[in-house]
Amino acid sequence: MNRPLDDIDRRLVLATQGGLPLVAQPYHELAEALGISSAEVIERLRRMLADGLIRRIGAVPNHYAIGYTANGMSVWDVPDDRVDRLGEQIGALDFVTHCYHRPRRLPEWPYNLFAMVHGSSRDEVLEKVAVIAALLGADCAHDVLFSTTILKKTGLRIG
């Protein structure tokens, strides 16, 4: 159900679009700033998630700051009828930070499963990608696209 944001929802989005407050109880701080209860903050966020007005609430770490200087997006050509099951399996690996299905763009781009791997070196990333390759089997073509630039990650902003 898509519905317009009411005034409190809009203020809540504005207050959180740059990130949650870095305090022990961020929902309490937001509640205080908005003049509502922390239970209402949580309920409004849940409703906006369920309604599709916001996509997710999650941490966005700076991998370089925590020591991961090699970042590789592994891309895989897996059978379409198995992509969801394989994606769940690969996404559950402790060294894969995100994994998702994307459409192929044939003939130039045959890959339909993407899995982000971080490491302290390219060799470490390639070792982790080899673990994925062993799970998927030798018949799954793949490549690794290494990050060369840090991009600022931001979502859609409302004013």
C-alpha positions in Angstrom: 0.0 0.0 0.0 1.6 3.3 -1.1 0.3 6.3 0.9 1.7 9.8 1.2 3.9 10.6 4.2 2.1 12.4 7.0 4.0 15.3 8.7 5.5 13.0 11.4 6.6 10.4 8.9 8.2 13.1 6.8 10.0 14.6 9.8 11.2 11.0 10.8 12.6 10.4 7.3 14.4 13.7 7.3 15.8 13.0 10.7 17.1 9.6 9.7 18.1 9.9 6.0 21.7 10.9 7.1 21.8 7.9 9.4 20.5 7.0 12.9 22.0 9.0 15.8 25.1 7.3 17.1 23.9 6.8 20.6 23.0 3.8 22.8 19.2 4.4 22.2 18.8 6.1 18.8 15.0 5.6 18.6 14.6 7.3 22.0 16.6 10.3 20.7 14.6 10.5 17.6 11.4 10.2 19.6 12.5 13.1 21.8 13.4 15.3 18.8 10.0 14.5 17.1 7.9 14.8 20.3 6.5 11.2 20.1 7.3 8.0 21.9 10.1 5.6 20.9 7.4 2.9 20.4 5.7 5.2 17.8 9.1 5.8 16.1 9.6 2.1 15.8 6.0 1.4 14.6 6.2 4.2 12.0 9.5 2.8 10.6 8.0 -0.7 10.5 4.9 0.6 8.7 7.0 2.5 6.2 9.1 -0.6 5.5 6.0 -2.8 5.1 4.4 -0.2 2.8 7.6 0.1 0.7 8.0 3.8 1.5 11.5 3.0 2.8 13.5 0.0 1.6 15.6 -0.9 4.6 17.3 0.2 7.8 20.9 -1.0 8.0 24.4 -0.2 8.7 26.7 1.1 5.9 30.2 0.4 7.1 33.3 2.1 5.6 35.2 -1.1 4.7 38.5 0.8 4.3 38.3 2.2 7.8 37.9 -1.3 9.2 40.8 -2.7 7.3 39.3 -4.1 4.2 41.2 -2.4 1.4 40.4 -4.9 -1.3 36.8 -5.1 -2.3 35.6 -7.4 -5.1 32.2 -7.8 -6.5 32.1 -11.4 -7.7 29.8 -12.0 -10.6 28.4 -15.4 -11.5 26.6 -17.1 -14.4 24.4 -19.6 -12.6 21.3 -21.4 -13.9 18.3 -19.2 -13.7 16.1 -21.9 -12.1 18.7 -22.1 -9.2 19.7 -18.5 -8.8 17.5 -17.8 -5.7 18.6 -21.0 -3.9 22.2 -20.4 -4.7 22.0 -16.8 -3.8 20.7 -17.6 -0.4 23.5 -20.1 0.1 26.2 -17.7 -1.0 24.7 -14.8 0.8 24.8 -16.8 4.1 28.6 -17.1 3.9 30.2 -15.0 6.6 32.6 -13.2 4.2 29.8 -12.1 1.7 28.4 -8.8 2.7 25.6 -8.7 0.1 24.4 -11.0 -2.6 21.7 -10.4 -5.1 20.2 -11.5 -8.4 20.4 -9.2 -11.4 19.2 -9.7 -14.9 21.7 -10.8 -17.6 22.4 -8.3 -20.4 23.3 -10.7 -23.2 25.4 -11.1 -25.1 27.8 -8.7 -23.3 27.0 -9.6 -19.7 26.1 -13.2 -18.9 26.2 -12.8 -15.1 23.0 -13.0 -13.0 24.3 -13.5 -9.4 26.4 -10.9 -7.6 28.3 -11.4 -4.3 30.4 -8.7 -2.6 33.6 -9.9 -0.9 36.0 -7.8 1.2 39.5 -8.6 2.3 42.8 -7.0 3.3 44.3 -7.9 -0.1 43.2 -8.9 -3.6 44.7 -12.4 -2.9 42.5 -12.7 0.2 39.4 -11.7 -1.9 40.3 -14.2 -4.6 40.7 -17.0 -2.0 37.2 -16.3 -0.7 35.9 -16.2 -4.3 37.5 -19.6 -4.8 35.3 -20.9 -1.9 32.2 -19.6 -3.7 33.4 -21.2 -6.9 33.8 -24.6 -5.2 30.3 -24.3 -3.8 28.8 -23.4 -7.2 30.7 -25.9 -9.3 33.2 -25.6 -12.0 30.6 -25.0 -14.7 29.7 -21.5 -13.3 31.6 -18.8 -15.2 32.5 -15.8 -13.1 34.7 -12.7 -12.7 35.7 -10.4 -9.9 35.4 -6.6 -10.3 37.6 -4.9 -7.8 36.8 -1.4 -6.5 39.2 1.3 -7.6 37.5 4.3 -6.0 35.5 5.0 -2.8 32.1 6.3 -3.6 29.9 8.0 -1.1 26.9 5.8 -0.4 23.7 7.8 0.0 20.1 7.0 -0.6 17.4 9.2 -2.0 17.0 12.4 0.0 13.9 14.4 0.5 14.1 18.1 1.3 
